[in-house]
Amino acid sequence: MNTAHKQLTAHHTEAIETYFINLRFLLIVCVVAGNMLEPLVRHSAMAEGIFLWIFSFHMPLFVLVTGFFARSNLHGRTGQRVLRTILLQYILFQSLYSLLDMTFFRVDGVVHSFFAPYLLLWFLAGHAFWRLLAIALHRLSLPLQLTIAILLGLLAGCLPLDGVWLAISRTLIYFPFFMIGYSLNVSKLSAMIVQKRRRLGTIGSVLLMLSFIMLHWELPHGWFYGNQTFMQLGVSLEHGLLIRIGMYSLQLVASLAFLAWVPRRVGYLTGWGRRTLYVFLLHGLVVRTLVAAGFVHALGYSPASVIFLVLFSILMAVALAQPIVQKWTKTWIEPCVPRPITVFWHYIQHSSSVTK
């Protein structure tokens, strides 16, 4: 009986891992589509509606999935290696994107500093901080961990600084989703994803997208980005906390509805989903090049142009998730930590243990 229970649990775990890998690819498609549509949001209600619909769920779910997969490599030497790799990825791509921005992209409002992550690279900084925060809280009970994470997310709006520095605002706002993913009960989630609920979720997700397209949302986009404090958004502490709670509620509903789109079986999405890191770090180079060259605006702002860009985003994500791209760029995307850095890291650890 015990053996059968273990086998059933292992089966559920494998099925949920496949589900999350498939989800990861669908989310990276949303990331690419959102970045492609962003230049059009001021000119097209359809582009703005799809853009805000994407932002209502894609980052919360992406962070949740990141937390789920971190449960196997958060602690010990493996966790230390992951943190060092994230740091090296951040240094490499922050340098590359900043250099290209200063010479070619020239995106408005970008601060060129290692302490201000370049646009999409905030996720790398956030990922490192989520891991460190999760390690700091790991001795506490799960309810207390989640309570602290939510309080940090709410109080992020009170910070007396620009939210882009060290990606601190987004890091704290999305931290609850990382902890939810990290502590997720696999068996309960598997039981929740049934066919009837999937149909309801799909319908709800479509209706939510249509509402974003047809209704003009007065809420500033900064609430969807999560990169601005209450002061930057021009609201008081009381109003800011109420709106942030409302945003958490919206993101939770939108995320649960989008989960209905995700297939559970192994397929093409599963293979592509294993290489989403390549899509994430490389698609920005393609998108920014197309925007800087005038390609996106040259298409116009009609519904047909918006649909074309969404389809183009899907094709781009699929192309960048191919094994050949991994082969060509693996050295940059998954760099080996140089020996001097590894030696220095172990020296710091040894010194701290001695002082204790």
C-alpha positions as CSV (number, residue, x, y, z in Angstrom):
1,M,0.0,0.0,0.0
2,N,2.8,2.3,0.9
3,T,4.6,1.5,-2.3
4,A,1.5,2.1,-4.4
5,H,1.0,5.5,-2.6
6,K,4.6,6.4,-3.4
7,Q,4.2,5.5,-7.0
8,L,1.0,7.5,-7.3
9,T,2.7,10.5,-5.7
10,A,5.6,10.2,-8.1
11,H,3.2,10.0,-11.0
12,H,1.4,13.1,-9.8
13,T,4.7,14.9,-9.4
14,E,5.9,14.0,-12.9
15,A,2.6,15.0,-14.4
16,I,2.6,18.4,-12.6
17,E,6.3,19.0,-13.6
18,T,5.3,18.4,-17.3
19,Y,2.3,20.7,-16.8
20,F,4.5,23.5,-15.4
21,I,7.1,23.0,-18.2
22,N,4.2,23.4,-20.8
23,L,3.0,26.4,-18.8
24,R,6.4,28.0,-18.8
25,F,6.5,28.0,-22.6
26,L,3.1,29.5,-22.9
27,L,4.1,32.2,-20.5
28,I,7.3,33.0,-22.4
29,V,5.2,33.4,-25.5
30,C,3.1,35.9,-23.5
31,V,6.3,37.7,-22.5
32,V,7.4,38.0,-26.1
33,A,4.0,39.1,-27.3
34,G,3.7,41.7,-24.5
35,N,7.1,43.2,-25.4
36,M,6.1,43.3,-29.1
37,L,2.8,45.0,-28.4
38,E,4.1,47.5,-25.9
39,P,5.1,50.1,-28.5
40,L,1.5,50.1,-29.9
41,V,-0.5,50.4,-26.6
42,R,-0.9,54.2,-27.0
43,H,-2.2,53.9,-30.5
44,S,-4.4,50.8,-30.5
45,A,-7.2,49.8,-28.0
46,M,-6.8,46.2,-29.1
47,A,-3.1,46.1,-28.5
48,E,-3.5,47.8,-25.1
49,G,-6.3,45.3,-24.1
50,I,-4.2,42.2,-25.0
51,F,-1.1,43.8,-23.4
52,L,-2.9,44.4,-20.1
53,W,-4.6,41.0,-20.2
54,I,-1.1,39.4,-20.5
55,F,0.2,41.5,-17.7
56,S,-2.7,40.5,-15.4
57,F,-1.3,37.0,-15.2
58,H,2.0,36.3,-17.0
59,M,4.4,37.6,-14.4
60,P,2.6,36.2,-11.3
61,L,2.5,32.8,-13.0
62,F,6.1,33.0,-14.3
63,V,7.3,33.8,-10.7
64,L,5.1,30.9,-9.3
65,V,6.6,28.5,-11.8
66,T,10.1,29.7,-10.9
67,G,9.4,29.1,-7.2
68,F,8.0,25.6,-8.0
69,F,11.2,24.6,-9.8
70,A,13.4,26.2,-7.1
71,R,12.2,23.7,-4.6
72,S,14.7,21.2,-5.9
73,N,17.8,23.5,-6.0
74,L,17.4,26.2,-3.4
75,H,19.7,25.0,-0.7
76,G,23.2,23.5,-0.5
77,R,25.9,23.7,-3.2
78,T,23.4,23.4,-6.0
79,G,21.6,26.5,-4.7
80,Q,24.9,28.3,-4.5
81,R,25.8,27.3,-8.0
82,V,22.4,28.6,-9.3
83,L,22.9,31.9,-7.6
84,R,26.3,32.3,-9.0
85,T,25.0,31.5,-12.5
86,I,22.2,34.0,-12.2
87,L,24.7,36.7,-11.1
88,L,27.0,36.0,-14.1
89,Q,24.0,36.0,-16.5
90,Y,22.9,39.3,-15.1
91,I,26.4,40.9,-15.5
92,L,26.8,39.6,-19.1
93,F,23.3,40.6,-20.4
94,Q,23.1,43.8,-18.4
95,S,26.4,44.8,-20.1
96,L,25.2,43.7,-23.6
97,Y,21.8,45.3,-23.4
98,S,23.1,48.5,-22.0
99,L,25.8,48.8,-24.7
100,L,23.3,48.1,-27.4
101,D,20.8,50.6,-25.9
102,M,23.4,53.4,-25.8
103,T,24.4,52.8,-29.4
104,F,21.3,51.5,-31.1
105,F,18.1,50.8,-29.2
106,R,17.9,54.1,-27.2
107,V,14.8,53.3,-25.2
108,D,13.4,56.3,-23.3
109,G,13.7,56.4,-19.6
110,V,16.4,53.7,-19.2
111,V,19.0,54.2,-16.5
112,H,22.3,52.5,-17.4
113,S,23.6,51.1,-14.2
114,F,24.2,47.6,-12.8
115,F,21.9,48.7,-9.9
116,A,19.0,49.4,-12.4
117,P,18.2,46.2,-14.4
118,Y,17.7,46.8,-18.1
119,L,13.9,46.2,-18.8
120,L,13.3,42.5,-18.8
121,L,16.5,41.7,-16.9
122,W,14.8,42.7,-13.7
123,F,13.6,39.1,-13.5
124,L,17.2,37.9,-13.0
125,A,17.8,40.3,-10.2
126,G,14.4,39.3,-8.7
127,H,15.1,35.6,-9.0
128,A,18.3,36.0,-7.0
129,F,16.6,38.0,-4.3
130,W,13.6,35.6,-4.1
131,R,16.0,32.7,-3.5
132,L,17.8,34.6,-0.8
133,L,14.5,35.7,0.9
134,A,13.1,32.1,0.7
135,I,16.3,30.8,2.4
136,A,16.0,33.4,5.1
137,L,12.4,32.4,5.8
138,H,12.7,28.6,5.4
139,R,12.7,27.8,9.2
140,L,9.3,29.5,9.6
141,S,6.0,27.8,9.2
142,L,4.3,28.0,5.8
143,P,1.5,30.3,6.9
144,L,4.0,32.7,8.4
145,Q,6.2,32.6,5.3
146,L,3.2,33.5,3.1
147,T,2.1,36.2,5.5
148,I,5.5,37.9,5.5
149,A,5.7,37.6,1.7
150,I,2.3,39.3,1.3
151,L,3.2,42.1,3.8
152,L,6.5,42.7,2.0
153,G,4.5,42.9,-1.3
154,L,2.0,45.4,0.1
155,L,4.6,47.6,1.8
156,A,6.9,47.7,-1.3
157,G,4.8,50.7,-2.4
158,C,6.0,52.6,0.7
159,L,9.6,52.5,-0.3
160,P,11.2,56.0,-0.4
161,L,13.0,55.4,-3.7
162,D,12.5,54.6,-7.4
163,G,11.2,51.1,-7.7
164,V,13.5,50.2,-10.6
165,W,16.6,50.2,-8.4
166,L,17.7,46.7,-7.9
167,A,14.2,45.8,-9.1
168,I,13.3,46.1,-5.5
169,S,9.6,47.0,-6.1
170,R,8.8,44.1,-8.5
171,T,10.9,41.7,-6.4
172,L,8.9,42.3,-3.3
173,I,5.5,42.6,-5.0
174,Y,5.9,39.2,-6.8
175,F,7.6,37.5,-3.9
176,P,4.3,36.0,-2.6
177,F,3.9,34.1,-5.9
178,F,7.4,32.7,-5.6
179,M,6.6,31.4,-2.2
180,I,3.2,29.9,-3.4
181,G,5.0,28.1,-6.1
182,Y,7.8,26.9,-3.8
183,S,5.3,25.5,-1.3
184,L,2.7,24.2,-3.7
185,N,1.0,20.9,-2.8
186,V,1.4,18.8,-6.0
187,S,-1.4,16.3,-5.2
188,K,-4.0,19.0,-4.5
189,L,-3.1,20.9,-7.6
190,S,-3.4,17.8,-9.7
191,A,-6.9,17.2,-8.3
192,M,-7.9,20.7,-9.1
193,I,-7.0,20.6,-12.8
194,V,-10.1,18.7,-14.0
195,Q,-11.8,19.0,-17.3
196,K,-14.9,20.9,-16.1
197,R,-12.8,23.5,-14.4
198,R,-10.6,23.8,-17.4
199,R,-13.6,24.7,-19.6
200,L,-14.8,27.3,-17.1
201,G,-11.3,28.7,-16.8
202,T,-10.8,29.0,-20.5
203,I,-14.1,30.8,-20.9
204,G,-13.3,33.1,-18.0
205,S,-9.8,33.9,-19.4
206,V,-11.3,34.8,-22.9
207,L,-14.0,37.0,-21.3
208,L,-11.3,38.8,-19.2
209,M,-9.3,39.4,-22.4
210,L,-12.4,40.8,-24.2
211,S,-13.1,43.1,-21.2
212,F,-9.6,44.5,-21.3
213,I,-10.0,45.2,-25.0
214,M,-13.5,46.6,-24.9
215,L,-13.3,48.6,-21.6
216,H,-11.0,51.5,-21.2
217,W,-9.1,50.9,-17.9
218,E,-8.2,54.1,-16.2
219,L,-5.6,52.4,-14.0
220,P,-2.0,53.5,-14.8
221,H,0.0,50.7,-16.4
222,G,2.5,51.0,-13.5
223,W,0.1,49.0,-11.4
224,F,0.5,46.1,-13.9
225,Y,4.2,46.4,-14.2
226,G,4.8,46.6,-10.4
227,N,7.9,48.7,-10.8
228,Q,6.7,51.9,-9.2
229,T,6.0,53.0,-5.6
230,F,2.8,54.6,-4.3
231,M,4.5,58.0,-4.5
232,Q,5.5,57.5,-8.1
233,L,1.9,56.4,-8.9
234,G,0.5,59.5,-7.2
235,V,-1.7,57.8,-4.6
236,S,-1.8,57.9,-0.8
237,L,-0.7,55.0,1.4
238,E,-4.4,54.0,2.1
239,H,-5.4,54.1,-1.6
240,G,-2.2,52.4,-2.7
241,L,-2.7,49.5,-0.3
242,L,-6.3,49.0,-1.4
243,I,-5.4,49.1,-5.1
244,R,-2.5,46.7,-4.5
245,I,-4.9,44.2,-2.8
246,G,-7.2,44.6,-5.7
247,M,-4.4,43.9,-8.1
248,Y,-3.4,40.8,-6.2
249,S,-7.0,39.7,-6.5
250,L,-7.2,40.4,-10.2
251,Q,-3.8,38.6,-10.8
252,L,-5.0,35.6,-8.8
253,V,-8.2,35.2,-10.8
254,A,-6.5,35.9,-14.1
255,S,-3.8,33.4,-13.3
256,L,-6.2,30.6,-12.3
257,A,-8.2,31.2,-15.4
258,F,-5.1,31.0,-17.7
259,L,-4.1,27.7,-16.2
260,A,-6.9,26.2,-18.1
261,W,-5.1,26.8,-21.4
262,V,-2.2,24.6,-20.4
263,P,-2.0,21.0,-21.8
264,R,-1.0,18.3,-19.3
265,R,0.6,15.8,-21.7
266,V,4.2,15.7,-22.9
267,G,4.4,17.2,-26.4
268,Y,6.2,19.9,-28.4
269,L,5.5,22.5,-25.7
270,T,7.4,20.4,-23.2
271,G,10.6,20.3,-25.3
272,W,10.3,24.1,-26.0
273,G,9.5,24.7,-22.3
274,R,12.8,23.3,-21.3
275,R,14.6,26.0,-23.2
276,T,12.6,29.1,-22.2
277,L,15.7,30.7,-20.6
278,Y,17.0,31.1,-24.2
279,V,13.8,32.7,-25.4
280,F,13.8,35.0,-22.4
281,L,17.3,36.3,-22.7
282,L,17.5,36.5,-26.5
283,H,14.1,37.7,-27.6
284,G,14.7,41.2,-26.2
285,L,17.5,41.6,-28.7
286,V,15.2,40.8,-31.6
287,V,12.3,42.9,-30.3
288,R,14.4,46.0,-29.6
289,T,16.1,45.7,-33.0
290,L,12.7,45.5,-34.8
291,V,11.4,48.5,-32.8
292,A,14.5,50.6,-33.3
293,A,14.4,49.8,-37.0
294,G,10.8,51.1,-37.2
295,F,9.4,47.7,-38.2
296,V,6.7,47.5,-35.5
297,H,5.3,51.0,-36.1
298,A,5.5,50.6,-39.9
299,L,2.9,47.8,-39.7
300,G,0.4,50.4,-38.4
301,Y,-2.1,50.0,-35.6
302,S,-5.0,48.1,-37.1
303,P,-6.4,44.9,-35.5
304,A,-4.8,43.0,-38.4
305,S,-1.4,44.4,-37.4
306,V,-1.9,43.5,-33.8
307,I,-2.9,39.9,-34.7
308,F,0.2,39.7,-37.0
309,L,2.5,40.7,-34.2
310,V,1.0,38.2,-31.8
311,L,1.5,35.4,-34.4
312,F,5.0,36.7,-35.1
313,S,5.7,36.5,-31.3
314,I,4.6,32.9,-31.2
315,L,6.9,32.0,-34.1
316,M,9.8,33.9,-32.6
317,A,9.4,32.0,-29.3
318,V,9.3,28.7,-31.0
319,A,12.3,29.6,-33.1
320,L,14.4,30.7,-30.1
321,A,13.5,27.5,-28.2
322,Q,15.0,25.2,-30.8
323,P,18.0,23.0,-29.9
324,I,20.2,24.7,-32.5
325,V,19.8,28.0,-30.7
326,Q,20.8,26.4,-27.5
327,K,23.8,24.9,-29.1
328,W,25.0,28.2,-30.6
329,T,24.4,30.3,-27.4
330,K,24.8,27.9,-24.5
331,T,28.2,29.5,-23.5
332,W,26.5,32.9,-23.0
333,I,23.1,31.8,-21.7
334,E,24.3,29.1,-19.3
335,P,27.9,30.3,-18.5
336,C,30.3,28.3,-16.4
337,V,31.3,30.2,-13.3
338,P,35.0,31.1,-13.7
339,R,37.3,29.4,-11.2
340,P,38.5,32.7,-9.6
341,I,34.8,33.6,-8.8
342,T,34.2,30.1,-7.4
343,V,37.3,30.3,-5.2
344,F,36.3,33.8,-4.0
345,W,32.8,32.6,-3.2
346,H,34.1,29.7,-1.1
347,Y,36.5,32.0,0.7
348,I,33.7,34.3,1.7
349,Q,31.7,31.3,3.0
350,H,34.6,30.0,4.9
351,S,35.3,33.4,6.5
352,S,31.7,33.8,7.5
353,S,31.6,30.4,9.1
354,V,34.8,31.1,11.1
355,T,33.5,34.4,12.4
356,K,30.4,32.6,13.7
